[in-house]
């Protein structure tokens, strides 16, 4: 049986380290990228089952990246961002995010 694949795209190394370490012991394959362009390339290469996506990314921001992902896939996408305004959440959800989690967050909250 294939392991479920998770792609985490965030430009903060501490966030990448935390989120990528958490699901591995549970049997998930976890990939990461620290900017929008490499995130898109990694997405295309590994075809993940879940994407955890920051909005504020260098190169290609999370909203642009989500638009590109949605043209290719209906993968489940969780926006994970420091942007906490209601309008930011509405934009993220309206362009195709399935959920929206704000930083700071707990790993239990994200897992749920």
Helices and strands as residue ranges (DSSP letters): E 5-9, H 13-24, E 29-33, H 36-46, E 50-53, H 62-72, E 76-81, H 86-94, E 99-102, H 107-111
